[in-house]
Amino acid sequence: MGRGMRWSPINKSRGKYFSLPSPAAESPPPSPGAIELPTINGGDDEEYEVYAVHASHRSKIRTVAAISVAVSFILPLIVTGVVHSAKSKNESNANGGVDFPSHVLLGNGFGGNINDSLLVKSEDFSPPYDTRKDFRNELGKVPPYWEKIELVVNSPNVFSSITSWGPCYRPSSKEISIDWLEQVHHETPYRFSNDQIVYPQASKVGDGSVPQSHFYAGDDDLVKNQNLSGLCRPGFLIIGQAKCGTSSLYHYLTGHPRVLPASQKQLDYFKYLSFKPMEWYLSNFPSIQTFLARGAIMTGESSPSYFPYPEVPHLIHERTRMGSQINTASRVSHPKIIAIVRDPISRAMSSYKYNYVDPAMKMLLKRPNDPKVKAAMSNIAEGMTESYYRENHLFSFEDLVRAEISVLQQCLKPGGVAEQMSRRKYGPPNGIYADAYIDSALPLVNADEFCYGESVSDSVPLSQWAYLIRQNPDKVIIGLDYHLISSIVGRSLYSLFLNWWYAKFSDDDIHVVCTEELHFHPAKAMLNVSLFLGLPEFDFSNVTAEGMYNVGFHQGYDTITSWDDIQNEAEAENDTDDRDFANIGYDVNLSDELRDELVDFFQPYNEALFRLTGKTCQWY
Ligand SMILES: Nc1ncnc2c1ncn2[C@@H]1O[C@H](COP(=O)(O)OS(=O)(=O)O)[C@@H](OP(=O)(O)O)[C@H]1O
């Protein structure tokens, strides 16, 4: 019997049958900040040195970062925030609105650039109607920072002083003539149906109205020459890791009555669409009208494509940074970062199914015309059953994992290829992480880019698999995303990826969720997420009780599977209690021997993760 999480009829309270894994035995304290690379059978036997992660280095970087952030960012916001905080408290008492702590306003960029005299005036301001009632949402509350709107509606002459409406950029002067009350009540009557959320997309950009040349302009132009007026921005980004429950996390979070979803869960902008202007990106978040109608505070998106790439935290930091040229309303903090990490073996198994078995099987059954795929399948009989293909022509989890691990052990050695190449690309003098390399011991390693080799031929898409394919000429590696098939194990080395995020963002702006918390204590895990975001307290239990998203073979970011169905399916497939939830829908064989080896392989990376994030997940 393996050592992962087990199904057992212990917790039936919500119709689920999961038991918590037994607490991990206490391990001896790690040598100061070190990752030791273990070997795994079949890998290189060489002994590796200790891979240093100096805590002192991180604090040095933090200090430098903190000073520059304090000068350019915290200071003005503290000023605004103090005023806001006093103001919202005052209003709250008088009108029964929600009393938000100042960090809600600050932390998510709602501070705006209001001058003090305006705020002083606003406290004495009495509109001719009850603004609170008019902008009230279903809960009878209106977020305090929307108060600015009543000023605008009632005294348009203050319009130019107000750069930010809630989480939204100020509308253009043309739009100020809009009767906002009319908009709220007639265009977007507030209901919980997401069909009624208005996204500015069609009318604003994304319809060809932005010249093509603009998309390919240099970064500076993308930032400067655009009109963000009236668009709203994300307060949070769920960055991944893929296959760790990002879809559930996103849907649960947008179940909070004050949080609105983006036009789709996964926008992938900062990875795949960053050649488009921010204007395009922000047009995928709800309109000001929708925010008002819902009494909403925040929106955000979830793109697991962000997690593994060092370019992404850098880009997010650049394009959302306070004081950038976007316009004055960008005097806001960056979106908060939410990462979710899962027991690395379960994640690897899920990735094996989703990124390899599933697409490969579809291709074997459908025989697409793509010449590369045809070449790879030239010796394979057509029209056979799924189980025939699985048994005869697909590599097992173990095959792929062992091939990958021998590559990783070599590549991740201290001073090895990944470390050297990463430093060359991202480090001093001109790399985008030059500052983070102040101390050369910082393990900034882009394993994803530098460990997996080049294509060998059409039938050997990466050198990593050359030996495997030579030894098993009947088996194929086909799929859409070779880079994902190649890094089934590597993408579970969370600490390597998160190091880059922590180099760009402050600890306070990153929140890490363990998938297992989301699984076993979903309402509590979500409450913690919402408190981190500064949202008002909300009981998520009804939202999370509906089920899990993107499960096993019910794949689809927006597809929910009820807890009962999950349970029934697991029981139908396996009569015993010995069931890991990673295996729902498809049996991935994992011998006890390989499991033990993987546990050892992941252990130092897990420990580095727990040290980095200050959070410990209950794995193994
Ligand atoms: N609440 C909860 N608790 C535990 N595990 C959960 C939860 N919700 C989703 N899942 C499992 O997460 C896997 C899907 O993750 P993602 O949605 O991040 O996948 S994706 O990268 O966006 O495709 C997928 O894993 P597998 O079923 O093993 O493939 C889901 O079953």
The ligand as a Tripos MOL2 file, in Angstrom:
@<TRIPOS>MOLECULE
LIG
   31    33     1     0     0
SMALL
NO_CHARGES

@<TRIPOS>ATOM
      1 N1        -11.4510   20.7970   -4.5090 N.pl3     1 LIG1
      2 C1        -10.5040   20.0200   -4.9910 C.ar      1 LIG1
      3 N2         -9.7220   19.3260   -4.1780 N.ar      1 LIG1
      4 C2         -8.7520   18.5250   -4.6760 C.ar      1 LIG1
      5 N3         -8.4910   18.3600   -5.9810 N.ar      1 LIG1
      6 C3         -9.2480   19.0380   -6.8290 C.ar      1 LIG1
      7 C4        -10.2740   19.9050   -6.3960 C.ar      1 LIG1
      8 N4        -10.8380   20.4110   -7.4870 N.ar      1 LIG1
      9 C5        -10.1960   19.9090   -8.5350 C.ar      1 LIG1
     10 N5         -9.2410   19.0790   -8.1570 N.ar      1 LIG1
     11 C6         -8.3460   18.2940   -9.0060 C.3       1 LIG1
     12 O1         -7.4300   19.2010   -9.6460 O.3       1 LIG1
     13 C7         -7.1510   18.7440  -10.9860 C.3       1 LIG1
     14 C8         -7.5060   19.8290  -11.9590 C.3       1 LIG1
     15 O2         -6.7030   20.9350  -11.6640 O.3       1 LIG1
     16 P1         -6.8120   22.2820  -12.4700 P.3       1 LIG1
     17 O3         -8.1970   22.7470  -12.5110 O.co2     1 LIG1
     18 O4         -5.7940   23.1870  -11.8980 O.co2     1 LIG1
     19 O5         -6.3550   21.8150  -13.9170 O.3       1 LIG1
     20 S1         -5.9050   22.7370  -15.1360 S.O2      1 LIG1
     21 O6         -4.4570   22.8830  -15.0240 O.2       1 LIG1
     22 O7         -6.6000   24.0110  -15.0710 O.2       1 LIG1
     23 O8         -6.2830   21.9200  -16.3200 O.3       1 LIG1
     24 C9         -7.9800   17.4990  -11.1720 C.3       1 LIG1
     25 O9         -7.1310   16.4190  -10.8310 O.3       1 LIG1
     26 P2         -7.2900   14.9470  -11.4840 P.3       1 LIG1
     27 O10        -8.7150   14.5720  -11.3140 O.co2     1 LIG1
     28 O11        -6.3530   14.1080  -10.6810 O.co2     1 LIG1
     29 O12        -6.8710   15.1000  -12.9240 O.co2     1 LIG1
     30 C10        -9.0780   17.6530  -10.1490 C.3       1 LIG1
     31 O13        -9.6480   16.4290   -9.7450 O.3       1 LIG1
@<TRIPOS>BOND
     1     1     2 1
     2     2     3 ar
     3     2     7 ar
     4     3     4 ar
     5     4     5 ar
     6     5     6 ar
     7     6     7 ar
     8     6    10 ar
     9     7     8 ar
    10     8     9 ar
    11     9    10 ar
    12    10    11 1
    13    11    12 1
    14    11    30 1
    15    12    13 1
    16    13    14 1
    17    13    24 1
    18    14    15 1
    19    15    16 1
    20    16    17 2
    21    16    18 1
    22    16    19 1
    23    19    20 1
    24    20    21 2
    25    20    22 2
    26    20    23 1
    27    24    25 1
    28    24    30 1
    29    25    26 1
    30    26    27 2
    31    26    28 1
    32    26    29 1
    33    30    31 1
@<TRIPOS>SUBSTRUCTURE
     1 LIG1         1 GROUP 0 **** ****
